[in-house]
Protein backbone atom coordinates (compact mmCIF):
# COMPACT_ATOMS: atom_id res chain seq x y z
CA UNK A 1 0.00 0.00 0.00
CA UNK A 2 1.53 3.29 -1.15
CA UNK A 3 0.98 5.93 1.51
CA UNK A 4 3.23 8.74 0.26
CA UNK A 5 3.37 9.54 -3.45
CA UNK A 6 6.17 11.68 -4.88
CA UNK A 7 6.13 13.53 -8.17
CA UNK A 8 8.04 16.27 -9.97
CA UNK A 9 11.36 14.60 -10.62
CA UNK A 10 13.09 14.74 -13.96
CA UNK A 11 16.21 15.75 -15.84
CA UNK A 12 17.54 19.27 -15.65
CA UNK A 13 20.76 21.11 -16.42
CA UNK A 14 22.99 22.53 -13.72
CA UNK A 15 21.66 25.76 -12.20
CA UNK A 16 18.13 24.68 -13.04
CA UNK A 17 15.14 24.34 -10.73
CA UNK A 18 12.76 21.51 -9.85
CA UNK A 19 9.84 21.32 -7.43
CA UNK A 20 9.01 17.95 -5.90
CA UNK A 21 5.62 17.14 -4.40
CA UNK A 22 4.58 14.47 -1.92
CA UNK A 23 0.91 13.76 -1.30
CA UNK A 24 -0.04 11.80 1.82
CA UNK A 25 -3.03 10.86 3.90
CA UNK A 26 -4.13 13.21 6.65
CA UNK A 27 -2.97 10.65 9.19
CA UNK A 28 0.56 10.49 7.83
CA UNK A 29 0.69 14.22 7.18
CA UNK A 30 0.14 14.84 10.90
CA UNK A 31 3.38 13.00 11.78
CA UNK A 32 5.91 14.67 14.04
CA UNK A 33 8.51 14.52 11.27
CA UNK A 34 7.92 14.93 7.55
CA UNK A 35 10.81 15.28 5.17
CA UNK A 36 12.83 14.46 2.10
CA UNK A 37 15.71 12.05 1.72
CA UNK A 38 17.86 11.15 -1.24
CA UNK A 39 20.11 8.33 -2.32
CA UNK A 40 22.61 8.30 -5.15
CA UNK A 41 23.98 5.04 -6.60
CA UNK A 42 26.62 3.57 -4.33
CA UNK A 43 25.96 6.09 -1.56
CA UNK A 44 24.07 6.07 1.71
CA UNK A 45 20.61 7.57 1.93
CA UNK A 46 20.80 11.03 3.48
CA UNK A 47 18.34 13.46 4.96
CA UNK A 48 17.85 16.54 2.79
CA UNK A 49 15.16 18.63 4.47
CA UNK A 50 12.58 18.05 7.19
CA UNK A 51 9.84 19.71 9.22
CA UNK A 52 9.08 19.05 12.87
CA UNK A 53 5.41 19.44 13.87
CA UNK A 54 4.78 21.83 11.00
CA UNK A 55 7.00 24.52 12.49
CA UNK A 56 10.72 23.85 12.72
CA UNK A 57 12.76 23.07 9.61
CA UNK A 58 16.17 21.52 9.16
CA UNK A 59 18.37 21.13 6.08
CA UNK A 60 21.46 19.22 5.13
CA UNK A 61 24.48 21.49 4.89
CA UNK A 62 24.88 20.59 1.23
CA UNK A 63 21.51 22.11 0.28
CA UNK A 64 21.16 25.06 2.65
CA UNK A 65 20.39 28.22 0.74
CA UNK A 66 19.33 26.27 -2.35
CA UNK A 67 16.45 24.00 -1.29
CA UNK A 68 13.24 24.95 0.50
CA UNK A 69 10.79 22.58 2.18
CA UNK A 70 7.18 23.70 2.49
CA UNK A 71 3.69 22.33 3.11
CA UNK A 72 0.12 22.81 1.95
CA UNK A 73 -1.95 21.68 4.90
CA UNK A 74 -5.25 21.75 3.02
CA UNK A 75 -3.87 19.25 0.50
CA UNK A 76 -1.80 17.11 2.88
CA UNK A 77 1.10 17.80 0.55
CA UNK A 78 4.80 18.32 1.19
CA UNK A 79 7.05 20.15 -1.28
CA UNK A 80 10.74 20.48 -1.94
CA UNK A 81 11.81 23.36 -4.15
CA UNK A 82 15.31 22.78 -5.45
CA UNK A 83 17.13 25.77 -6.89
CA UNK A 84 20.62 26.12 -8.34
CA UNK A 85 20.81 22.39 -8.88
CA UNK A 86 24.21 20.74 -9.15
CA UNK A 87 25.24 17.41 -10.68
CA UNK A 88 25.93 16.13 -7.16
CA UNK A 89 22.21 16.56 -6.40
CA UNK A 90 21.48 13.68 -8.77
CA UNK A 91 19.70 10.98 -6.76
CA UNK A 92 16.46 9.21 -6.07
CA UNK A 93 14.46 11.48 -3.78
CA UNK A 94 12.13 9.99 -1.17
CA UNK A 95 9.35 11.55 0.85
CA UNK A 96 9.03 10.21 4.38
CA UNK A 97 7.06 10.67 7.60
CA UNK A 98 7.63 9.67 11.21
CA UNK A 99 4.61 9.55 13.47
CA UNK A 100 6.61 9.82 16.70
CA UNK A 101 9.94 11.10 15.48
CA UNK A 102 11.48 14.31 16.65
CA UNK A 103 14.87 13.78 18.23
CA UNK A 104 16.33 14.72 14.85
CA UNK A 105 14.07 14.81 11.81
CA UNK A 106 16.98 14.45 9.37
CA UNK A 107 17.73 11.01 10.78
CA UNK A 108 16.24 7.94 9.11
CA UNK A 109 15.56 6.52 12.57
CA UNK A 110 12.82 9.13 13.05
CA UNK A 111 10.72 7.76 10.17
CA UNK A 112 8.37 4.85 9.66
CA UNK A 113 6.58 5.71 6.38
CA UNK A 114 8.36 6.01 3.03
CA UNK A 115 7.39 6.83 -0.53
CA UNK A 116 8.67 4.97 -3.57
CA UNK A 117 10.86 7.81 -4.79
CA UNK A 118 11.22 10.14 -7.75
CA UNK A 119 14.40 10.42 -9.79
CA UNK A 120 16.27 13.72 -10.13
CA UNK A 121 19.09 13.92 -12.65
CA UNK A 122 21.22 17.05 -13.02
CA UNK A 123 23.62 17.33 -15.94
CA UNK A 124 26.61 19.63 -16.20
N, CA, C and O atoms as CSV, one atom per row, in Angstrom:
chain,resi,resn,atom,element,x,y,z
A,1,UNK,N,N,0.842,-1.196,0.000
A,1,UNK,CA,C,0.000,0.000,0.000
A,1,UNK,C,C,0.877,1.245,0.000
A,1,UNK,O,O,1.634,1.472,0.944
A,2,UNK,N,N,0.781,2.052,-1.051
A,2,UNK,CA,C,1.532,3.295,-1.154
A,2,UNK,C,C,0.835,4.363,-0.326
A,2,UNK,O,O,-0.343,4.651,-0.535
A,3,UNK,N,N,1.570,4.952,0.617
A,3,UNK,CA,C,0.982,5.931,1.515
A,3,UNK,C,C,1.557,7.335,1.349
A,3,UNK,O,O,0.993,8.300,1.866
A,4,UNK,N,N,2.665,7.454,0.640
A,4,UNK,CA,C,3.228,8.735,0.262
A,4,UNK,C,C,3.606,8.644,-1.208
A,4,UNK,O,O,4.304,7.713,-1.610
A,5,UNK,N,N,3.156,9.595,-2.010
A,5,UNK,CA,C,3.373,9.545,-3.450
A,5,UNK,C,C,4.126,10.779,-3.895
A,5,UNK,O,O,3.622,11.896,-3.782
A,6,UNK,N,N,5.342,10.579,-4.405
A,6,UNK,CA,C,6.174,11.677,-4.877
A,6,UNK,C,C,5.955,11.931,-6.360
A,6,UNK,O,O,5.598,11.026,-7.114
A,7,UNK,N,N,6.173,13.173,-6.767
A,7,UNK,CA,C,6.134,13.533,-8.170
A,7,UNK,C,C,7.004,14.766,-8.380
A,7,UNK,O,O,7.386,15.435,-7.420
A,8,UNK,N,N,7.312,15.060,-9.632
A,8,UNK,CA,C,8.041,16.270,-9.967
A,8,UNK,C,C,9.488,16.069,-10.342
A,8,UNK,O,O,10.156,17.025,-10.737
A,9,UNK,N,N,9.995,14.854,-10.229
A,9,UNK,CA,C,11.363,14.603,-10.618
A,9,UNK,C,C,11.538,14.673,-12.121
A,9,UNK,O,O,10.565,14.719,-12.874
A,10,UNK,N,N,12.788,14.680,-12.545
A,10,UNK,CA,C,13.091,14.739,-13.959
A,10,UNK,C,C,14.538,15.071,-14.190
A,10,UNK,O,O,15.352,15.045,-13.268
A,11,UNK,N,N,14.856,15.386,-15.433
A,11,UNK,CA,C,16.209,15.747,-15.836
A,11,UNK,C,C,16.297,17.244,-16.064
A,11,UNK,O,O,15.423,17.843,-16.691
A,12,UNK,N,N,17.361,17.842,-15.550
A,12,UNK,CA,C,17.542,19.274,-15.654
A,12,UNK,C,C,19.030,19.584,-15.737
A,12,UNK,O,O,19.855,18.820,-15.236
A,13,UNK,N,N,19.371,20.687,-16.361
A,13,UNK,CA,C,20.758,21.106,-16.424
A,13,UNK,C,C,21.175,21.811,-15.144
A,13,UNK,O,O,20.336,22.331,-14.409
A,14,UNK,N,N,22.465,21.825,-14.885
A,14,UNK,CA,C,22.991,22.530,-13.722
A,14,UNK,C,C,22.486,23.966,-13.693
A,14,UNK,O,O,22.340,24.616,-14.728
A,15,UNK,N,N,22.223,24.443,-12.479
A,15,UNK,CA,C,21.663,25.764,-12.204
A,15,UNK,C,C,20.152,25.823,-12.432
A,15,UNK,O,O,19.537,26.871,-12.234
A,16,UNK,N,N,19.562,24.723,-12.840
A,16,UNK,CA,C,18.129,24.676,-13.043
A,16,UNK,C,C,17.360,24.488,-11.750
A,16,UNK,O,O,17.946,24.400,-10.671
A,17,UNK,N,N,16.033,24.427,-11.870
A,17,UNK,CA,C,15.137,24.340,-10.725
A,17,UNK,C,C,14.122,23.219,-10.931
A,17,UNK,O,O,13.612,23.027,-12.035
A,18,UNK,N,N,13.834,22.485,-9.864
A,18,UNK,CA,C,12.759,21.508,-9.849
A,18,UNK,C,C,11.975,21.654,-8.555
A,18,UNK,O,O,12.516,22.076,-7.533
A,19,UNK,N,N,10.699,21.302,-8.606
A,19,UNK,CA,C,9.839,21.319,-7.431
A,19,UNK,C,C,9.217,19.938,-7.272
A,19,UNK,O,O,8.439,19.499,-8.119
A,20,UNK,N,N,9.558,19.263,-6.193
A,20,UNK,CA,C,9.012,17.953,-5.904
A,20,UNK,C,C,7.777,18.079,-5.017
A,20,UNK,O,O,7.694,18.974,-4.176
A,21,UNK,N,N,6.826,17.178,-5.213
A,21,UNK,CA,C,5.619,17.142,-4.404
A,21,UNK,C,C,5.447,15.763,-3.792
A,21,UNK,O,O,5.840,14.757,-4.383
A,22,UNK,N,N,4.860,15.722,-2.611
A,22,UNK,CA,C,4.576,14.472,-1.920
A,22,UNK,C,C,3.189,14.573,-1.313
A,22,UNK,O,O,2.953,15.385,-0.418
A,23,UNK,N,N,2.274,13.752,-1.797
A,23,UNK,CA,C,0.912,13.755,-1.303
A,23,UNK,C,C,0.697,12.563,-0.378
A,23,UNK,O,O,1.032,11.430,-0.722
A,24,UNK,N,N,0.133,12.831,0.800
A,24,UNK,CA,C,-0.044,11.804,1.818
A,24,UNK,C,C,-1.478,11.787,2.312
A,24,UNK,O,O,-2.297,12.612,1.909
A,25,UNK,N,N,-1.768,10.847,3.181
A,25,UNK,CA,C,-3.029,10.858,3.898
A,25,UNK,C,C,-2.958,11.872,5.027
A,25,UNK,O,O,-1.869,12.275,5.437
A,26,UNK,N,N,-4.102,12.282,5.527
A,26,UNK,CA,C,-4.130,13.213,6.648
A,26,UNK,C,C,-3.437,12.616,7.869
A,26,UNK,O,O,-2.766,13.329,8.615
A,27,UNK,N,N,-3.597,11.319,8.070
A,27,UNK,CA,C,-2.973,10.654,9.193
A,27,UNK,C,C,-1.456,10.758,9.122
A,27,UNK,O,O,-0.811,11.126,10.105
A,28,UNK,N,N,-0.890,10.440,7.983
A,28,UNK,CA,C,0.558,10.491,7.828
A,28,UNK,C,C,1.056,11.933,7.830
A,28,UNK,O,O,2.129,12.220,8.360
A,29,UNK,N,N,0.293,12.823,7.249
A,29,UNK,CA,C,0.691,14.222,7.185
A,29,UNK,C,C,0.822,14.839,8.575
A,29,UNK,O,O,1.583,15.789,8.758
A,30,UNK,N,N,0.101,14.320,9.539
A,30,UNK,CA,C,0.143,14.840,10.902
A,30,UNK,C,C,1.313,14.298,11.711
A,30,UNK,O,O,1.388,14.553,12.913
A,31,UNK,N,N,2.216,13.567,11.099
A,31,UNK,CA,C,3.376,13.004,11.781
A,31,UNK,C,C,4.251,14.090,12.379
A,31,UNK,O,O,4.276,15.224,11.902
A,32,UNK,N,N,4.973,13.722,13.439
A,32,UNK,CA,C,5.908,14.670,14.044
A,32,UNK,C,C,6.957,15.145,13.048
A,32,UNK,O,O,7.254,16.337,12.969
A,33,UNK,N,N,7.516,14.206,12.287
A,33,UNK,CA,C,8.514,14.525,11.272
A,33,UNK,C,C,7.982,14.227,9.880
A,33,UNK,O,O,7.438,13.150,9.638
A,34,UNK,N,N,8.136,15.168,8.972
A,34,UNK,CA,C,7.924,14.929,7.551
A,34,UNK,C,C,9.138,15.491,6.830
A,34,UNK,O,O,9.649,16.548,7.202
A,35,UNK,N,N,9.600,14.794,5.805
A,35,UNK,CA,C,10.808,15.282,5.165
A,35,UNK,C,C,11.153,14.580,3.875
A,35,UNK,O,O,10.428,13.716,3.382
A,36,UNK,N,N,12.295,14.989,3.349
A,36,UNK,CA,C,12.825,14.464,2.102
A,36,UNK,C,C,14.205,13.872,2.319
A,36,UNK,O,O,15.050,14.450,3.004
A,37,UNK,N,N,14.414,12.719,1.726
A,37,UNK,CA,C,15.706,12.051,1.723
A,37,UNK,C,C,16.123,11.789,0.288
A,37,UNK,O,O,15.302,11.853,-0.627
A,38,UNK,N,N,17.398,11.495,0.094
A,38,UNK,CA,C,17.858,11.151,-1.245
A,38,UNK,C,C,18.955,10.096,-1.163
A,38,UNK,O,O,19.655,9.969,-0.158
A,39,UNK,N,N,19.081,9.351,-2.244
A,39,UNK,CA,C,20.109,8.325,-2.319
A,39,UNK,C,C,20.640,8.246,-3.745
A,39,UNK,O,O,19.889,8.006,-4.690
A,40,UNK,N,N,21.938,8.450,-3.882
A,40,UNK,CA,C,22.614,8.303,-5.153
A,40,UNK,C,C,23.199,6.899,-5.246
A,40,UNK,O,O,23.454,6.275,-4.216
A,41,UNK,N,N,23.416,6.386,-6.461
A,41,UNK,CA,C,23.981,5.044,-6.605
A,41,UNK,C,C,25.295,4.895,-5.852
A,41,UNK,O,O,26.191,5.728,-5.984
A,42,UNK,N,N,25.405,3.841,-5.069
A,42,UNK,CA,C,26.622,3.571,-4.330
A,42,UNK,C,C,26.810,4.402,-3.081
A,42,UNK,O,O,27.843,4.287,-2.422
A,43,UNK,N,N,25.845,5.237,-2.736
A,43,UNK,CA,C,25.960,6.085,-1.557
A,43,UNK,C,C,24.848,5.804,-0.560
A,43,UNK,O,O,23.820,5.221,-0.903
A,44,UNK,N,N,25.069,6.226,0.676
A,44,UNK,CA,C,24.068,6.074,1.714
A,44,UNK,C,C,22.920,7.050,1.505
A,44,UNK,O,O,23.101,8.130,0.943
A,45,UNK,N,N,21.743,6.656,1.961
A,45,UNK,CA,C,20.611,7.568,1.932
A,45,UNK,C,C,20.833,8.664,2.970
A,45,UNK,O,O,21.247,8.383,4.095
A,46,UNK,N,N,20.560,9.904,2.595
A,46,UNK,CA,C,20.797,11.026,3.480
A,46,UNK,C,C,19.566,11.910,3.599
A,46,UNK,O,O,18.790,12.046,2.654
A,47,UNK,N,N,19.400,12.503,4.759
A,47,UNK,CA,C,18.337,13.463,4.957
A,47,UNK,C,C,18.653,14.762,4.247
A,47,UNK,O,O,19.774,15.263,4.330
A,48,UNK,N,N,17.677,15.308,3.552
A,48,UNK,CA,C,17.846,16.535,2.787
A,48,UNK,C,C,17.187,17.718,3.486
A,48,UNK,O,O,17.822,18.750,3.707
A,49,UNK,N,N,15.921,17.565,3.832
A,49,UNK,CA,C,15.162,18.633,4.469
A,49,UNK,C,C,14.007,18.019,5.235
A,49,UNK,O,O,13.446,17.010,4.809
A,50,UNK,N,N,13.642,18.620,6.367
A,50,UNK,CA,C,12.584,18.055,7.191
A,50,UNK,C,C,11.873,19.136,7.977
A,50,UNK,O,O,12.399,20.229,8.182
A,51,UNK,N,N,10.662,18.810,8.414
A,51,UNK,CA,C,9.842,19.712,9.222
A,51,UNK,C,C,9.384,18.966,10.464
A,51,UNK,O,O,8.906,17.835,10.383
A,52,UNK,N,N,9.535,19.609,11.606
A,52,UNK,CA,C,9.083,19.048,12.873
A,52,UNK,C,C,7.792,19.741,13.295
A,52,UNK,O,O,7.772,20.955,13.501
A,53,UNK,N,N,6.725,18.972,13.422
A,53,UNK,CA,C,5.413,19.442,13.872
A,53,UNK,C,C,4.942,20.687,13.127
A,53,UNK,O,O,4.308,21.568,13.707
A,54,UNK,N,N,5.255,20.747,11.850
A,54,UNK,CA,C,4.783,21.832,11.004
A,54,UNK,C,C,5.388,23.181,11.297
A,54,UNK,O,O,4.899,24.193,10.797
A,55,UNK,N,N,6.442,23.227,12.097
A,55,UNK,CA,C,7.005,24.518,12.495
A,55,UNK,C,C,8.500,24.629,12.236
A,55,UNK,O,O,8.938,25.520,11.509
A,56,UNK,N,N,9.274,23.748,12.815
A,56,UNK,CA,C,10.719,23.846,12.718
A,56,UNK,C,C,11.238,23.093,11.499
A,56,UNK,O,O,10.797,21.980,11.214
A,57,UNK,N,N,12.169,23.703,10.789
A,57,UNK,CA,C,12.757,23.074,9.612
A,57,UNK,C,C,14.239,22.822,9.822
A,57,UNK,O,O,14.891,23.493,10.623
A,58,UNK,N,N,14.758,21.853,9.096
A,58,UNK,CA,C,16.169,21.520,9.155
A,58,UNK,C,C,16.607,21.083,7.768
A,58,UNK,O,O,15.850,20.440,7.042
A,59,UNK,N,N,17.838,21.437,7.402
A,59,UNK,CA,C,18.370,21.131,6.085
A,59,UNK,C,C,19.765,20.543,6.196
A,59,UNK,O,O,20.525,20.872,7.107
A,60,UNK,N,N,20.087,19.674,5.259
A,60,UNK,CA,C,21.455,19.217,5.135
A,60,UNK,C,C,22.340,20.394,4.727
A,60,UNK,O,O,21.912,21.275,3.982
A,61,UNK,N,N,23.567,20.398,5.220
A,61,UNK,CA,C,24.478,21.495,4.895
A,61,UNK,C,C,24.656,21.656,3.383
A,61,UNK,O,O,24.815,22.774,2.892
A,62,UNK,N,N,24.630,20.560,2.656
A,62,UNK,CA,C,24.883,20.594,1.227
A,62,UNK,C,C,23.788,21.291,0.423
A,62,UNK,O,O,24.008,21.650,-0.734
A,63,UNK,N,N,22.611,21.488,1.021
A,63,UNK,CA,C,21.508,22.105,0.283
A,63,UNK,C,C,21.030,23.410,0.891
A,63,UNK,O,O,20.147,24.057,0.327
A,64,UNK,N,N,21.582,23.813,2.018
A,64,UNK,CA,C,21.161,25.059,2.650
A,64,UNK,C,C,21.359,26.233,1.703
A,64,UNK,O,O,22.404,26.370,1.067
A,65,UNK,N,N,20.342,27.071,1.624
A,65,UNK,CA,C,20.386,28.220,0.740
A,65,UNK,C,C,19.935,27.931,-0.670
A,65,UNK,O,O,19.740,28.855,-1.459
A,66,UNK,N,N,19.765,26.654,-1.007
A,66,UNK,CA,C,19.334,26.271,-2.353
A,66,UNK,C,C,17.978,25.571,-2.367
A,66,UNK,O,O,17.191,25.767,-3.293
A,67,UNK,N,N,17.701,24.761,-1.354
A,67,UNK,CA,C,16.454,23.997,-1.287
A,67,UNK,C,C,15.538,24.594,-0.223
A,67,UNK,O,O,16.002,25.136,0.780
A,68,UNK,N,N,14.230,24.486,-0.457
A,68,UNK,CA,C,13.243,24.951,0.504
A,68,UNK,C,C,12.145,23.912,0.659
A,68,UNK,O,O,11.546,23.484,-0.327
A,69,UNK,N,N,11.880,23.503,1.898
A,69,UNK,CA,C,10.793,22.577,2.181
A,69,UNK,C,C,9.577,23.386,2.612
A,69,UNK,O,O,9.705,24.357,3.358
A,70,UNK,N,N,8.402,22.988,2.144
A,70,UNK,CA,C,7.179,23.697,2.487
A,70,UNK,C,C,6.009,22.724,2.487
A,70,UNK,O,O,6.138,21.582,2.046
A,71,UNK,N,N,4.857,23.189,2.989
A,71,UNK,CA,C,3.688,22.335,3.110
A,71,UNK,C,C,2.426,23.076,2.703
A,71,UNK,O,O,2.326,24.293,2.859
A,72,UNK,N,N,1.468,22.332,2.181
A,72,UNK,CA,C,0.115,22.814,1.951
A,72,UNK,C,C,-0.790,21.950,2.809
A,72,UNK,O,O,-1.112,20.821,2.438
A,73,UNK,N,N,-1.199,22.472,3.948
A,73,UNK,CA,C,-1.953,21.678,4.904
A,73,UNK,C,C,-3.316,21.241,4.363
A,73,UNK,O,O,-3.789,20.150,4.683
A,74,UNK,N,N,-3.943,22.082,3.553
A,74,UNK,CA,C,-5.251,21.750,3.015
A,74,UNK,C,C,-5.194,20.557,2.076
A,74,UNK,O,O,-6.186,19.847,1.909
A,75,UNK,N,N,-4.032,20.333,1.459
A,75,UNK,CA,C,-3.875,19.250,0.496
A,75,UNK,C,C,-3.068,18.076,1.040
A,75,UNK,O,O,-2.827,17.106,0.321
A,76,UNK,N,N,-2.651,18.154,2.294
A,76,UNK,CA,C,-1.796,17.111,2.876
A,76,UNK,C,C,-0.593,16.841,1.976
A,76,UNK,O,O,-0.252,15.690,1.703
A,77,UNK,N,N,0.037,17.911,1.523
A,77,UNK,CA,C,1.105,17.804,0.549
A,77,UNK,C,C,2.369,18.497,1.045
A,77,UNK,O,O,2.325,19.604,1.582
A,78,UNK,N,N,3.479,17.825,0.855
A,78,UNK,CA,C,4.799,18.323,1.191
A,78,UNK,C,C,5.545,18.642,-0.099
A,78,UNK,O,O,5.425,17.912,-1.083
A,79,UNK,N,N,6.309,19.723,-0.098
A,79,UNK,CA,C,7.047,20.146,-1.284
A,79,UNK,C,C,8.531,20.286,-0.977
A,79,UNK,O,O,8.932,20.511,0.165
A,80,UNK,N,N,9.327,20.146,-2.018
A,80,UNK,CA,C,10.737,20.479,-1.944
A,80,UNK,C,C,11.092,21.258,-3.201
A,80,UNK,O,O,11.124,20.702,-4.299
A,81,UNK,N,N,11.358,22.545,-3.036
A,81,UNK,CA,C,11.806,23.358,-4.150
A,81,UNK,C,C,13.323,23.351,-4.177
A,81,UNK,O,O,13.977,23.713,-3.199
A,82,UNK,N,N,13.869,22.938,-5.297
A,82,UNK,CA,C,15.307,22.785,-5.445
A,82,UNK,C,C,15.794,23.790,-6.479
A,82,UNK,O,O,15.463,23.692,-7.660
A,83,UNK,N,N,16.571,24.742,-6.030
A,83,UNK,CA,C,17.127,25.775,-6.891
A,83,UNK,C,C,18.630,25.576,-7.055
A,83,UNK,O,O,19.268,24.890,-6.256
A,84,UNK,N,N,19.178,26.176,-8.084
A,84,UNK,CA,C,20.620,26.120,-8.343
A,84,UNK,C,C,21.135,24.689,-8.264
A,84,UNK,O,O,22.121,24.410,-7.582
A,85,UNK,N,N,20.470,23.802,-8.956
A,85,UNK,CA,C,20.813,22.385,-8.879
A,85,UNK,C,C,22.208,22.111,-9.415
A,85,UNK,O,O,22.672,22.748,-10.361
A,86,UNK,N,N,22.861,21.147,-8.784
A,86,UNK,CA,C,24.210,20.740,-9.146
A,86,UNK,C,C,24.209,19.267,-9.535
A,86,UNK,O,O,23.326,18.523,-9.109
A,87,UNK,N,N,25.175,18.831,-10.332
A,87,UNK,CA,C,25.242,17.407,-10.677
A,87,UNK,C,C,25.266,16.501,-9.450
A,87,UNK,O,O,24.719,15.400,-9.494
A,88,UNK,N,N,25.882,16.937,-8.368
A,88,UNK,CA,C,25.928,16.128,-7.162
A,88,UNK,C,C,24.581,15.997,-6.458
A,88,UNK,O,O,24.464,15.229,-5.503
A,89,UNK,N,N,23.562,16.732,-6.908
A,89,UNK,CA,C,22.211,16.560,-6.400
A,89,UNK,C,C,21.490,15.387,-7.060
A,89,UNK,O,O,20.395,15.018,-6.637
A,90,UNK,N,N,22.088,14.806,-8.078
A,90,UNK,CA,C,21.484,13.676,-8.772
A,90,UNK,C,C,21.272,12.518,-7.799
A,90,UNK,O,O,22.216,12.068,-7.148
A,91,UNK,N,N,20.038,12.040,-7.702
A,91,UNK,CA,C,19.702,10.977,-6.762
A,91,UNK,C,C,18.233,10.617,-6.909
A,91,UNK,O,O,17.463,11.316,-7.569
A,92,UNK,N,N,17.862,9.507,-6.274
A,92,UNK,CA,C,16.461,9.211,-6.075
A,92,UNK,C,C,16.026,9.941,-4.810
A,92,UNK,O,O,16.660,9.814,-3.762
A,93,UNK,N,N,14.954,10.695,-4.911
A,93,UNK,CA,C,14.460,11.477,-3.783
A,93,UNK,C,C,13.216,10.819,-3.204
A,93,UNK,O,O,12.290,10.465,-3.934
A,94,UNK,N,N,13.205,10.661,-1.880
A,94,UNK,CA,C,12.126,9.993,-1.174
A,94,UNK,C,C,11.450,10.936,-0.191
A,94,UNK,O,O,12.111,11.688,0.526
A,95,UNK,N,N,10.148,10.884,-0.170
A,95,UNK,CA,C,9.353,11.551,0.848
A,95,UNK,C,C,9.138,10.582,2.000
A,95,UNK,O,O,8.950,9.387,1.776
A,96,UNK,N,N,9.163,11.082,3.225
A,96,UNK,CA,C,9.026,10.212,4.379
A,96,UNK,C,C,8.304,10.929,5.512
A,96,UNK,O,O,8.246,12.158,5.552
A,97,UNK,N,N,7.752,10.137,6.434
A,97,UNK,CA,C,7.063,10.671,7.599
A,97,UNK,C,C,7.316,9.782,8.799
A,97,UNK,O,O,7.405,8.561,8.671
A,98,UNK,N,N,7.431,10.398,9.967
A,98,UNK,CA,C,7.627,9.667,11.211
A,98,UNK,C,C,6.614,10.097,12.236
A,98,UNK,O,O,6.649,11.228,12.721
A,99,UNK,N,N,5.706,9.196,12.568
A,99,UNK,CA,C,4.606,9.551,13.475
A,99,UNK,C,C,5.107,10.085,14.807
A,99,UNK,O,O,4.557,11.053,15.332
A,100,UNK,N,N,6.139,9.470,15.357
A,100,UNK,CA,C,6.611,9.817,16.696
A,100,UNK,C,C,8.062,10.269,16.709
A,100,UNK,O,O,8.688,10.317,17.768
A,101,UNK,N,N,8.591,10.595,15.563
A,101,UNK,CA,C,9.939,11.097,15.485
A,101,UNK,C,C,10.048,12.503,16.035
A,101,UNK,O,O,9.047,13.159,16.324
A,102,UNK,N,N,11.287,12.952,16.174
A,102,UNK,CA,C,11.482,14.308,16.647
A,102,UNK,C,C,12.822,14.595,17.281
A,102,UNK,O,O,13.208,15.756,17.417
A,103,UNK,N,N,13.545,13.545,17.677
A,103,UNK,CA,C,14.872,13.777,18.226
A,103,UNK,C,C,15.743,14.504,17.203
A,103,UNK,O,O,16.474,15.436,17.542
A,104,UNK,N,N,15.655,14.068,15.962
A,104,UNK,CA,C,16.332,14.716,14.847
A,104,UNK,C,C,15.616,14.278,13.577
A,104,UNK,O,O,15.729,13.120,13.176
A,105,UNK,N,N,14.896,15.167,12.949
A,105,UNK,CA,C,14.073,14.809,11.805
A,105,UNK,C,C,14.858,14.603,10.517
A,105,UNK,O,O,14.263,14.256,9.497
A,106,UNK,N,N,16.158,14.802,10.527
A,106,UNK,CA,C,16.985,14.451,9.375
A,106,UNK,C,C,17.577,13.052,9.500
A,106,UNK,O,O,18.319,12.608,8.623
A,107,UNK,N,N,17.258,12.370,10.570
A,107,UNK,CA,C,17.734,11.010,10.780
A,107,UNK,C,C,16.701,10.003,10.303
A,107,UNK,O,O,15.512,10.144,10.592
A,108,UNK,N,N,17.150,8.985,9.574
A,108,UNK,CA,C,16.242,7.941,9.111
A,108,UNK,C,C,15.521,7.253,10.262
A,108,UNK,O,O,14.401,6.772,10.091
A,109,UNK,N,N,16.148,7.201,11.432
A,109,UNK,CA,C,15.560,6.520,12.570
A,109,UNK,C,C,14.289,7.192,13.061
A,109,UNK,O,O,13.541,6.590,13.832
A,110,UNK,N,N,14.024,8.420,12.638
A,110,UNK,CA,C,12.819,9.131,13.051
A,110,UNK,C,C,11.601,8.785,12.202
A,110,UNK,O,O,10.502,9.260,12.488
A,111,UNK,N,N,11.771,7.973,11.170
A,111,UNK,CA,C,10.724,7.759,10.174
A,111,UNK,C,C,10.232,6.322,10.116
A,111,UNK,O,O,10.988,5.376,10.338
A,112,UNK,N,N,8.950,6.182,9.815
A,112,UNK,CA,C,8.367,4.854,9.656
A,112,UNK,C,C,7.480,4.710,8.416
A,112,UNK,O,O,6.955,3.625,8.167
A,113,UNK,N,N,7.302,5.769,7.641
A,113,UNK,CA,C,6.583,5.711,6.378
A,113,UNK,C,C,7.450,6.285,5.277
A,113,UNK,O,O,8.068,7.335,5.453
A,114,UNK,N,N,7.502,5.601,4.136
A,114,UNK,CA,C,8.364,6.005,3.029
A,114,UNK,C,C,7.635,5.916,1.700
A,114,UNK,O,O,6.865,4.985,1.465
A,115,UNK,N,N,7.882,6.888,0.831
A,115,UNK,CA,C,7.391,6.826,-0.527
A,115,UNK,C,C,8.288,5.974,-1.391
A,115,UNK,O,O,9.305,5.460,-0.925
A,116,UNK,N,N,7.917,5.822,-2.653
A,116,UNK,CA,C,8.669,4.973,-3.572
A,116,UNK,C,C,9.759,5.718,-4.328
A,116,UNK,O,O,10.584,5.093,-4.994
A,117,UNK,N,N,9.776,7.027,-4.237
A,117,UNK,CA,C,10.859,7.813,-4.788
A,117,UNK,C,C,10.565,8.417,-6.147
A,117,UNK,O,O,9.735,7.913,-6.904
A,118,UNK,N,N,11.259,9.507,-6.444
A,118,UNK,CA,C,11.219,10.140,-7.752
A,118,UNK,C,C,12.641,10.533,-8.133
A,118,UNK,O,O,13.375,11.095,-7.320
A,119,UNK,N,N,13.025,10.238,-9.359
A,119,UNK,CA,C,14.404,10.425,-9.792
A,119,UNK,C,C,14.657,11.872,-10.193
A,119,UNK,O,O,13.857,12.487,-10.898
A,120,UNK,N,N,15.789,12.404,-9.730
A,120,UNK,CA,C,16.266,13.721,-10.130
A,120,UNK,C,C,17.651,13.546,-10.739
A,120,UNK,O,O,18.553,12.998,-10.106
A,121,UNK,N,N,17.811,14.013,-11.962
A,121,UNK,CA,C,19.087,13.921,-12.651
A,121,UNK,C,C,19.512,15.312,-13.105
A,121,UNK,O,O,18.773,15.995,-13.815
A,122,UNK,N,N,20.704,15.725,-12.692
A,122,UNK,CA,C,21.223,17.052,-13.015
A,122,UNK,C,C,22.480,16.879,-13.854
A,122,UNK,O,O,23.439,16.243,-13.416
A,123,UNK,N,N,22.479,17.434,-15.041
A,123,UNK,CA,C,23.617,17.325,-15.945
A,123,UNK,C,C,24.429,18.609,-15.926
A,123,UNK,O,O,23.896,19.691,-15.677
A,124,UNK,N,N,25.716,18.480,-16.189
A,124,UNK,CA,C,26.607,19.627,-16.201
A,124,UNK,C,C,26.592,20.327,-17.543
A,124,UNK,O,O,27.292,21.322,-17.728
